[in-house]
Amino acid sequence: MKSLDTVGIISKITPMTEKENNRRSIYEITDSMYRFWYSFIPGARAAIEMDRGEIFYKSYVKDKLHSFMGKVFEDMCRYYTLSQGLDGKLNCLIANVGSWWGPGHDHIPTDIDVVGIDDANKKAVLGECKFKNEVIDKEVYEALMDRRGLIDKRYEEVEFLLFSLTGFSKWIKENVDTGRVRLVTLEELYE
């Protein structure tokens, strides 16, 4: 495992604000090419060897590809958050970004897609990523706001980020406090 971690194929992931040796740590395949390979190719090996990979792609992979890309989108959002934080474009200096998972306010397991930490000033930003072919609406905003206070209480949550593949509803644009909640589209991730 250590060798795979060293070359960047897998990583030990710990919820942000937790110690690295925490029992909630998990290992995940971080290299997208390996993740794709192990998600799709083993079940298609015979079809590919018979030069029928296209049939397998159309019947199995094509419908799952959008879902597979959701994780890639989350990685892009975390990188964007780190970049913005280091450039001073957030409400605090973010020097570490990851995700968080654990019990929610109702003790039901929950997660936060993006957690950026400013350890020096004990501040944090929280973000939700949606890689869907529909605009983000009130429910996603409310779900993010419901996650306030879940990370370590030492950190003051100073900004919230909503990342969307396809944009934001009229309700979001009219009702969200843009001084505290930043709306980020796919196009902005590439700027």
N, C-alpha and C positions, 0 to 999 in steps of 0.2 A: 504494500500500500504506500509505503514511504517513497519508493521509486516512482510510482505512478503520480504521486503528489508532486514530487520534485520536477518532473517534466511537464506538469500542467494538464495532465489528462483527467485526474480526479482532484478534488479538494475536500478537506474536512471543513464543514460549514457549521458554525455555531451561531445561535441567535444573537443579534447585536445586543450589546450591553451585558452579555453573559461572559463568564470566564471561558477561555478556550478549552479547558479540560472538562467542561460541563457535560453531564450525562445526556443532555438533549442534542449534542453534536451529532451530525450525520455526515456520511461521505456521499458525494454525488459526482457524476461525470460532468466535468466543466467544459471540456473540449466539445464543441458542437458537432464536429465531424464524427467523433467517437460516439456521441450520444445518438446521432442519426443512425450510425451503423448498427449499434446494439438495439435500437428501437425497431428497425425495419428489416435489415438485411438477413439476419439468421433465419427468419421464416421464409425468405425468398431465395435462398441459396440455390436450391434445385431449379427453380424457374429461371434464375439468372444464368446458371450453367447451361441450360437448354436454350439460351438466347430468347427467353420469353419474359424477361424482366419488365417489359412495358405492360404486359397483361397484369402482372402483380401490382405494378405501380398504379394503374388505373382502377383496379378493384380494391386495393387495400391502402396504399400509401397516400394517394391524392386527397382523400377525404380527411385524413389525419394530419396532413402537413400544416394546416393552419393552426391546429392545436399545438403541434410540436413547436412552432415558431413563437408561441406565447412565452416560453422560457427564454428564448433568445431576446425577445422584446424586453422582458424584465431586466436582463443583463445590460441591455442598452440603456435603460432608464437609470439603473444604478450608476453606470459609467457617466452619464449625463449629470446626475446629481453630484457626483464627486468632482467633475470638471467645473460645474457651476460654483460649487462650494469653495474650491481652491482658487477660483478666479474672483471671489468676493461678490458673486451675483446672487447669493442667498442671504437670509437674515442672520446667518452665522457662518463661521469658517469651518466647513466640513472637511475633515481629513480622513474619515473612515466611513465606508458605506457597505451595507449588507442588507439582510432581511431579518425579520423577527418572527418567531412562532411560539405559541404557548397557550395557556388557558386565557379565554376572554373574560369579560366582566361577569358573564353568566356561567363561567367555568367550562364552556364549550370550546374545544380547540379552535384557534384562529391564527391568522398570520397577517403580517404587514409586509408588502412586497419590497418597499424601499425604506430603509432607515439610515439616515445620515447623522453622524455624531460629531459634535464639537466638544472633545474631551476637556480642553482648556477652560471653556466657559460653561460647561455642563448644559449644552443646548442640543436640540435635535430637530430634524425635519423628518416627516413621515410621508410616504407616498403610496399610491395605489395605481397599478398598471392594468389596462384593459386592452388586449389585442383582439378586438371584436369588430365585426362589420356593422356596428351600430354605435350611435353616439352615447357618451356617458351622460346619465341622467341623475336625478335627485337621489335615487337609491344607492348608487355607488358613492356619491358624496357623503350621504348619511352614514354609510358603512365605515368609511374612513374616519369620520368624526367620532363614531362609536368606539374606535380603537384608541382614542386619546387616553393617555394614562396607563396603557398596558405595559409599555417598556419601563425600564428602571426609573423609579421616582426621582433619582438624582438629576435627571435631564428635563429641562424645560422645553416643551415642544413649541417651537417658534414659527414654524412654517409647514404647510401641507402642499403636496404635489399630486396632481391628477394627470396621469399620462394616458393618452387615448390614440388609438390607431386612426379613428375616423372623425374625431371632433367631439363637440359638446352640445348638449341640448340648449334650447332657449332658456329653460328654467335655470340651468347652471350659469349661463352667461349673465342673467339678470339678477341672480340671488346670492352668488358666492362673493365673499369678501376677497377681492383680488389682492389686497394688501397682505393677506395671510395665507391665501390659497392660490397657488400658481397652476394655471392650466397649460399643459404642454402637449403639443401635437407631434405626430411622426416627423413632419417637416422641420419642426424646431429641434428635434434630436440631431438632425443632420447639419444644422447651421454651425 
